[in-house]
Amino acid sequence: MKVKIGSSMLELLQGDITQQDTDAIVNAANRKLLGGGGVDGAIHRTAGPELLAECRTLGGCDTGDAVITRGYKLKARYVIHTVGPVYKGSSPNTERLLASAYKRSLEVALAKGIRSMAFPAISTGAYGYPLEEASFVALRTIIDFLRVHSEIKLVRFVLFNQRTLEAFETSLGRLNPAGS
């Protein structure tokens, strides 16, 4: 599914984020940035040990923030590492931190001159954020950002399975960016 936001394109697809040929991919990292399971582990395995070595020099990353490294053996030139919140129930602070993880990733990309990037569904795996809530926050944040910052030409959500893709498609339909 694709939709235009100003002069930018927002795309949803099911696939493997490590295989994306965008300028950057976003890693759903932990605060230590030293690899882990899920998306984080897959990105580290594909990028190679140099990624972990560079991450060790960064001193971690706070929840809701983002940092950038090289992509090493990935097709993407850069990896933007962001830390989403662990879900402990619906709250304004949890939602703010999730939105911040997406927004800070976009701001880091913009500062580096990145024009295309791929996101996973941040915080929806081991961190337990419900897909319906997380997808709405993610898409609303991205759409709001792209309406103001047309320098980023492509934001692609690369979603792990059909259930996640369907949740994002439903949220995108609720937001109706093309009709606004």
C-alpha positions in Angstrom: 0.0 0.0 0.0 1.3 3.4 -1.0 0.0 6.9 -0.3 1.4 10.4 -1.2 2.0 12.9 1.6 2.8 16.2 -0.1 5.7 15.3 -2.3 6.7 12.3 -0.2 5.6 8.7 -0.5 4.6 6.6 2.5 4.6 2.8 1.8 3.5 -0.2 3.8 4.8 -3.7 2.9 5.5 -7.1 4.5 9.1 -8.1 4.3 12.6 -8.2 5.8 13.9 -4.8 6.8 17.5 -6.0 6.5 17.1 -6.3 2.7 15.9 -2.8 2.1 17.9 -0.6 -0.3 16.8 2.7 1.2 19.4 5.2 2.4 18.7 4.1 6.0 16.9 1.5 7.9 15.6 2.1 11.5 16.5 -0.4 14.2 14.2 -1.0 17.1 17.1 -1.1 19.5 17.5 -1.5 23.3 19.0 1.3 25.4 22.5 -0.3 25.4 22.6 -0.5 21.5 24.4 -3.8 21.8 22.2 -6.0 19.8 19.3 -8.2 21.0 16.5 -10.2 19.5 13.9 -9.5 16.8 14.6 -6.7 14.4 17.7 -5.6 16.4 19.3 -9.0 16.3 18.5 -9.4 12.6 20.0 -6.1 11.7 23.2 -6.8 13.7 23.6 -10.2 12.2 23.2 -8.9 8.6 25.4 -5.8 9.1 28.2 -7.7 10.7 30.4 -7.2 13.7 31.5 -3.7 12.7 28.0 -2.5 13.6 28.3 -3.7 17.2 31.8 -2.2 17.4 30.5 1.2 16.3 27.5 1.0 18.7 29.8 0.3 21.6 31.4 3.8 21.0 28.0 5.6 21.3 27.2 5.1 25.0 23.7 3.9 24.5 20.5 5.7 23.6 17.6 7.0 25.8 14.0 5.8 25.3 12.4 8.0 22.6 15.7 9.2 21.2 17.7 8.0 18.1 21.3 7.8 17.0 22.9 6.9 13.6 25.7 4.5 12.5 27.0 3.2 9.2 25.1 0.2 7.6 28.2 -1.9 6.9 27.1 -5.1 5.1 23.5 -4.0 4.8 22.1 -2.6 1.5 21.2 0.6 3.4 24.1 3.0 3.9 23.0 3.9 7.5 21.2 2.4 10.5 19.2 4.8 12.7 18.9 3.1 16.1 15.9 4.2 18.2 14.5 3.0 21.5 10.8 2.7 21.9 9.0 2.3 25.2 8.2 -0.9 27.0 4.4 -1.0 27.1 3.0 -1.2 30.6 -0.5 0.0 29.8 -1.9 2.9 27.8 -0.6 6.2 29.0 0.1 9.6 27.5 3.8 9.2 28.5 4.1 5.8 26.7 2.5 7.3 23.6 4.7 10.4 23.7 7.8 8.2 23.9 6.7 6.0 21.0 6.0 9.1 18.9 9.3 10.6 19.9 11.2 7.4 18.7 9.7 7.9 15.3 10.1 11.7 15.2 13.7 11.6 16.4 14.6 9.0 13.8 13.2 11.3 11.1 15.1 14.3 12.5 18.4 12.3 12.6 17.7 11.3 9.0 17.0 14.8 7.9 20.2 16.1 9.6 22.2 13.5 7.6 20.6 14.3 4.3 18.8 10.9 4.1 16.0 10.9 1.5 14.6 7.3 1.9 14.2 5.2 5.0 12.6 2.0 6.2 11.0 1.5 9.6 9.9 -1.6 11.5 6.9 -1.5 13.9 8.8 -0.1 16.9 8.0 -1.5 20.4 5.4 -4.0 19.1 7.5 -7.2 19.6 9.2 -7.9 22.9 8.3 -4.5 24.3 4.6 -5.4 24.1 3.0 -2.3 22.5 -0.4 -3.3 21.1 -0.3 -3.2 17.2 -3.5 -1.2 16.8 -2.3 1.6 19.2 1.3 1.5 18.0 0.5 1.6 14.3 -1.8 4.6 14.8 0.9 6.6 16.8 3.6 5.6 14.3 1.7 6.6 11.2 0.2 9.8 12.6 3.8 10.9 13.7 5.3 10.1 10.2 2.4 11.8 8.3 2.6 14.9 10.4 6.4 15.1 9.9 6.3 14.5 6.1 3.7 17.3 5.8 6.3 19.8 7.1 9.5 18.1 5.8 9.3 17.2 2.2 13.0 16.6 2.0 12.4 12.9 2.9 11.0 11.4 -0.2 10.2 7.9 0.9 9.2 6.4 4.3 8.6 2.7 4.0 7.2 0.5 6.8 8.6 -3.0 6.4 6.4 -5.1 8.6 7.3 -8.6 9.7 4.0 -10.5 9.2 0.5 -10.2 7.7 -1.1 -9.3 11.0 1.2 -6.4 11.5 0.7 -5.2 7.9 -3.1 -5.4 8.3 -2.9 -3.3 11.6 -0.9 -0.6 9.8 -3.2 -0.6 6.8 -6.2 -0.2 9.1 -4.6 2.7 11.0 -3.6 4.3 7.7 -7.2 4.1 6.6 -8.4 5.7 9.8 -5.9 8.6 9.4 -6.9 9.1 5.7 -3.8 11.2 4.7 -4.8 11.4 1.1 -8.2 12.9 1.9 -6.9 15.7 4.1 
